[in-house]
Amino acid sequence: MKYNNFAKIVLILIVTSLTLVAYGCSTSSKLASPENDDLGDFSSFTMEKSGAVLWGETCSRCHNAPDPTAFSDQQWEAIGQHMRIRAGLTADETKKIVTFLQQSN
Amino acid sequence: MKKEVLLYLLIFAFSTGTIFAQSYNDEKKKQLDYIKPGTTNFLMRGYSHAGFEYFDGNNSFISGTFAPILLWQQGEKILFESELEVEFEGDGVQFALEYANISYILNDYATLRVGNFLTPFGAFNDRLHPAWINKLSTAPLGMGHDPVGPTSEFGAELRGASSIGEAKMNYSLYLSNGAILEVHDEDTLKPPSTSINGLNFEDNNNEKAIGGRLGFLPFNNSALEVGLSAQYTSDISDRDSEYDGIASLNYAVDLSYVKNSISAIKGSIDLKAQWNQVNIDEFGIVLPDGDELIIKQENSAYYAQLAYRPSLSKSTFLSNLEFIGRYSGIDLTEPSEHDEGVEPVAMRNKNKILQIQNLITPEAGEEEGHQEADRTQWSFGVNYWISWRSAIKLSYQVTDNDIESISGVYIHYALGF
């Protein structure tokens, strides 16, 4: 009973992980492949994500992306610092997201 | 003469204008000074829920939790955070301090946190438990008020995050007082019982718990996160007790996959899963009749949850709906064959009891005890999002053990603030 359930959940996790990894690899290789464009060697070129994109991707890992108008500039500073510590955001992500929220409220 | 008068008039006019302008500016400056932010930033956030519940044949309106989260930011490096939890319990109001800690940001990659903090053991307890974030009205089995695994620590923690090329990782490493093994044998007429208590604010021995969590996000869109957590304590027994060197090893695996705006399914999906395992060294308790009872706990809890929101639907009503399904379970150590009358019983005593009690009740049969302990649960829910942080949550839940099924219906209004 105990190990049956454990085996089930591990199996579900493995299958799901493999599916997601396969899906993720297929989409990222299309985007990263230099053969997909005629603009030369872009191997040294890195595209940075905007605060708006990071806001959509990062916040929704746990909850709905917040409405920028919900808080003031100063409040977003505290919330950004709190989320950086609590949810494991990088310093760069946090800075961009907070700037986006402050510019959009 | 006329020229002089005109000159005086002009000087008077200019000086009066300057004086008025000066006083206007001073007044505005005072107003601006009043609202100037300063370097201290206080903010109260939090969450609440209320609603109606039907469970096992009984129904009731409930006024749920009021959980304010207090944040004090001092400059760019220091943050104090604390969460209180106020709720009706029994005949009165229960007031609890969930956590209170101080963080100091050392650099872009590391933050030092000291005090009482939620254990980074899996993701549900640390990130997903607030009512407006948890998509269903109840917590998964073994992750809420009957937790399998640690929920909060008194200690010091180093945590941070970093990019690794296209991928990202986050980490936490901490030292804490760990848990307390409690042996209740005050009543000599009754056999002793044991429990694991997380409220170890004055360490019961000199052995510290070491633990942490490593989260890995392999895709550059942060959609997938896989986390590994562990905690080890070489001794959880009291320094003066007869029990010595009882170690505890706990570990957890969590997974999150969130993908927004998938055109093929006209919406977003959110997959969450977690598995907790708790192992405590074998130890013996002497029963009143002189026999020794051997207790060895190996308990686990797990859940997998999938949510779908048709966020790309043209209908506003449909785009605000979210459909959720969850399977969860809790497996507890079964009594050993020679330990008749010993049965594991799940405790529902807030977050304070980490784990499961082994209550020794000779009157109760093993079958009855076992049915209360090992359970599986299916939950299905529909949420309507009124705003990004408030939702009406309707859910149906069936909990099974070896003997019976117990169903429940929950209608909650959850609000984050």
Chai-1 contact restraints between the chains, C-beta under 6 A:
chainA,res_idxA,chainB,res_idxB,connection_type,confidence,min_distance_angstrom,max_distance_angstrom,comment,restraint_id
A,K2,B,D331,contact,1.0,0.0,6.0,A-B,restraint_1
A,N5,B,G329,contact,1.0,0.0,6.0,A-B,restraint_2
A,I9,B,W275,contact,1.0,0.0,6.0,A-B,restraint_3
A,I9,B,Y302,contact,1.0,0.0,6.0,A-B,restraint_4
A,I12,B,A304,contact,1.0,0.0,6.0,A-B,restraint_5
A,L13,B,L255,contact,1.0,0.0,6.0,A-B,restraint_6
A,L13,B,A273,contact,1.0,0.0,6.0,A-B,restraint_7
A,L20,B,L224,contact,1.0,0.0,6.0,A-B,restraint_8
A,L20,B,Y257,contact,1.0,0.0,6.0,A-B,restraint_9
A,G24,B,F219,contact,1.0,0.0,6.0,A-B,restraint_10
A,E57,B,N221,contact,1.0,0.0,6.0,A-B,restraint_11
A,E57,B,S222,contact,1.0,0.0,6.0,A-B,restraint_12
A,T58,B,S222,contact,1.0,0.0,6.0,A-B,restraint_13
A,S60,B,V258,contact,1.0,0.0,6.0,A-B,restraint_14
A,S60,B,N260,contact,1.0,0.0,6.0,A-B,restraint_15
A,R61,B,V258,contact,1.0,0.0,6.0,A-B,restraint_16
A,C62,B,R127,contact,1.0,0.0,6.0,A-B,restraint_17
A,C62,B,I133,contact,1.0,0.0,6.0,A-B,restraint_18
A,H63,B,I133,contact,1.0,0.0,6.0,A-B,restraint_19
A,N64,B,W388,contact,1.0,0.0,6.0,A-B,restraint_20
A,P66,B,W388,contact,1.0,0.0,6.0,A-B,restraint_21
A,D67,B,W388,contact,1.0,0.0,6.0,A-B,restraint_22
A,Q74,B,P37,contact,1.0,0.0,6.0,A-B,restraint_23
A,Q74,B,N41,contact,1.0,0.0,6.0,A-B,restraint_24
A,Q75,B,L43,contact,1.0,0.0,6.0,A-B,restraint_25
A,A78,B,N41,contact,1.0,0.0,6.0,A-B,restraint_26
A,A78,B,L43,contact,1.0,0.0,6.0,A-B,restraint_27
A,A78,B,L71,contact,1.0,0.0,6.0,A-B,restraint_28
A,A78,B,Q73,contact,1.0,0.0,6.0,A-B,restraint_29
A,Q81,B,Q73,contact,1.0,0.0,6.0,A-B,restraint_30
A,Q81,B,L79,contact,1.0,0.0,6.0,A-B,restraint_31
A,H82,B,L71,contact,1.0,0.0,6.0,A-B,restraint_32
A,I85,B,S103,contact,1.0,0.0,6.0,A-B,restraint_33
A,I85,B,T111,contact,1.0,0.0,6.0,A-B,restraint_34
A,G88,B,A161,contact,1.0,0.0,6.0,A-B,restraint_35
A,G88,B,N170,contact,1.0,0.0,6.0,A-B,restraint_36
A,G88,B,G215,contact,1.0,0.0,6.0,A-B,restraint_37
A,L89,B,A161,contact,1.0,0.0,6.0,A-B,restraint_38
A,T90,B,A161,contact,1.0,0.0,6.0,A-B,restraint_39
A,T90,B,S163,contact,1.0,0.0,6.0,A-B,restraint_40
A,A91,B,D108,contact,1.0,0.0,6.0,A-B,restraint_41
